[in-house]
Amino acid sequence: MWRSWLSGAWQWLSQNKDAIVSLAAIVGVGVAIAGVIAAAIYARLTRRLAESVRDQSALSKELATETRRQAEVSQRIFEASHRPYLELMLDEAQFGDEEQFIFRFSAKNHGSVPAVQLRWSVVLRDTDGRVVGDLASRITQVVFPGAAVDFEAKRSEGAFSSKIPQGLRVEAKLDYRASSEREYSTRFTAEWQRGRGWQLLQDEIG
């Protein structure tokens, strides 16, 4: 029985071998095409995944940058509301010559915390920009919010006649610190104009 079945099967294969070969070729081509399609789909998905990873990485970097920026802005806002602001004012000025002058200033703290370790400097210049006076010193006094401190740049051994020359310029700078140890400075510049008095050129709190 088995021999008869095998014989019949072999005979059928022999008679239809061309069709079977063609069918196998078609199946092979189909498998190859399916492989190509699968590879293309895989490549596309891989590319999309890579793009998604890049986009995610870029988004993470943007979020990190924005977070840092927000932190810096918050820190600046906090510092701006928790620092001393010293305003410089020229209260009196007398000038005889390079060896006889007195310039008195006051500095008021408009900030919310005390100012400490004050250091001031005053430079006098004539109309040509030449330095005719240059003094500096320290102030040991703590300037609390709403309070003021006075200081003077003085070079005089006695009484003298004051006659401020046209165009004399006074440049004052006051450096100070807050309790946080951060340094700040205030700059004041004014020029004497005959008939008009002292004209403010700079009043900067930094």
C-alpha positions in Angstrom: 0.0 0.0 0.0 2.7 2.4 1.0 4.7 1.5 -2.0 1.7 2.2 -4.3 1.1 5.6 -2.6 4.8 6.6 -2.9 4.9 5.5 -6.4 1.8 7.6 -7.3 3.2 10.6 -5.4 6.6 10.3 -7.2 4.8 10.0 -10.5 2.7 13.1 -9.8 5.8 15.1 -8.7 7.5 14.0 -11.9 4.6 15.1 -14.0 4.2 18.5 -12.3 7.8 19.4 -11.5 7.8 22.4 -13.7 4.7 23.8 -12.0 6.1 23.0 -8.6 9.4 24.8 -9.4 7.5 27.8 -10.7 5.4 27.8 -7.5 8.5 27.6 -5.3 10.0 30.4 -7.2 6.9 32.5 -6.8 6.8 31.7 -3.1 10.5 32.6 -2.8 9.9 35.9 -4.5 7.0 36.6 -2.2 9.1 35.8 0.8 11.9 38.0 -0.5 9.4 40.9 -1.1 7.9 40.4 2.4 11.5 40.5 3.8 12.2 43.8 1.9 8.9 45.3 3.1 9.6 44.2 6.7 13.1 45.6 6.5 11.7 48.9 5.2 9.1 49.1 7.9 11.7 48.3 10.5 14.1 51.0 9.1 11.2 53.5 9.1 10.2 52.7 12.7 13.9 52.8 13.8 14.3 56.2 12.1 11.1 57.5 13.8 12.4 56.2 17.1 15.7 57.9 16.6 13.9 61.2 15.7 11.7 60.8 18.8 14.8 60.3 21.0 16.5 63.4 19.5 13.3 65.4 19.9 13.0 64.2 23.5 16.7 65.1 24.1 16.3 68.6 22.6 13.1 69.1 24.7 14.9 68.0 27.8 17.8 70.5 27.1 15.3 73.3 26.5 13.5 72.5 29.7 16.8 72.4 31.6 17.9 75.8 30.1 14.5 77.4 30.9 14.7 76.0 34.4 18.1 77.5 34.9 16.9 80.8 33.5 13.9 80.9 35.7 16.1 80.1 38.7 18.5 83.0 37.8 15.6 85.4 37.3 14.1 84.4 40.7 17.6 84.8 42.3 17.9 88.3 40.8 14.4 89.3 41.9 15.2 88.1 45.5 18.6 90.0 45.5 17.0 93.1 44.1 14.5 93.2 47.0 17.0 92.2 49.7 19.9 94.6 49.2 21.0 98.0 50.2 20.5 101.0 47.9 22.7 103.9 48.8 21.9 107.3 47.2 24.7 109.9 47.2 24.0 113.6 47.6 26.4 116.5 47.5 25.5 118.6 50.5 28.3 121.2 50.5 31.2 122.2 48.3 34.1 124.6 48.8 37.1 125.0 46.6 40.0 127.3 46.9 42.7 125.5 45.0 44.2 122.0 44.7 45.3 122.1 48.4 42.2 123.7 49.8 38.8 122.1 49.3 36.0 120.5 51.2 33.2 118.4 49.6 30.6 117.0 52.0 28.3 114.1 51.0 25.5 112.2 52.5 24.5 108.6 51.6 21.0 107.4 52.4 20.0 103.7 52.3 16.8 103.2 50.4 17.2 99.4 50.5 15.7 96.7 52.8 18.9 95.5 54.4 21.9 97.3 56.1 24.9 98.4 54.1 28.3 97.6 55.6 32.0 98.0 54.8 31.6 101.3 53.0 34.5 102.7 51.0 34.3 106.1 49.3 36.5 107.9 46.8 36.2 111.5 45.4 38.1 112.8 42.3 38.1 116.5 41.2 38.8 117.4 37.6 39.2 120.7 35.9 37.8 121.6 32.5 40.7 119.8 30.8 40.0 116.6 32.7 43.1 117.0 34.8 42.9 115.6 38.3 43.2 118.4 40.9 42.0 116.4 43.9 41.9 112.7 44.7 40.9 111.4 48.1 39.5 108.1 49.5 38.7 106.5 52.8 36.5 104.0 54.7 33.3 104.4 56.8 33.0 102.0 59.7 29.4 102.9 60.4 26.6 100.5 59.4 23.9 102.2 57.4 20.5 100.7 58.2 17.5 100.9 55.9 16.1 104.5 55.9 19.2 105.9 57.7 22.0 108.0 56.2 25.7 108.6 56.8 27.8 111.6 56.1 31.4 111.9 54.9 33.7 114.5 53.5 36.6 114.8 51.1 38.7 117.5 52.7 42.1 119.0 52.1 42.4 122.1 54.2 44.6 123.4 57.0 42.4 126.3 57.9 40.0 128.9 56.6 40.1 129.7 52.9 38.2 131.7 50.3 36.0 129.4 48.2 35.7 130.2 44.5 34.6 127.2 42.5 36.0 127.5 39.0 33.9 127.1 35.9 33.6 123.5 34.7 35.0 121.9 37.9 33.8 118.3 38.0 33.4 116.1 41.1 33.2 112.4 40.7 32.3 110.4 43.8 32.0 106.6 44.2 30.7 104.7 47.2 31.4 100.9 47.4 29.5 98.8 50.0 28.4 95.4 50.9 25.3 93.6 52.1 25.3 90.9 54.7 25.5 88.4 51.8 29.0 89.8 51.1 28.0 90.8 47.6 29.5 94.2 46.6 27.5 97.1 45.3 28.5 100.7 44.3 26.9 104.1 43.8 28.4 106.7 41.4 27.8 110.4 41.5 29.1 113.0 39.0 28.3 116.7 38.9 29.8 119.8 37.2 29.9 123.4 38.4 28.3 125.8 35.9 28.5 129.5 36.7 25.1 131.0 37.3 23.5 127.5 37.4 25.3 125.8 40.2 26.0 122.1 40.3 24.6 120.2 37.3 24.1 116.5 37.9 25.8 114.3 35.2 25.6 110.9 36.7 23.6 109.4 39.6 23.9 105.6 39.3 23.2 102.9 41.9 24.7 99.6 40.8 
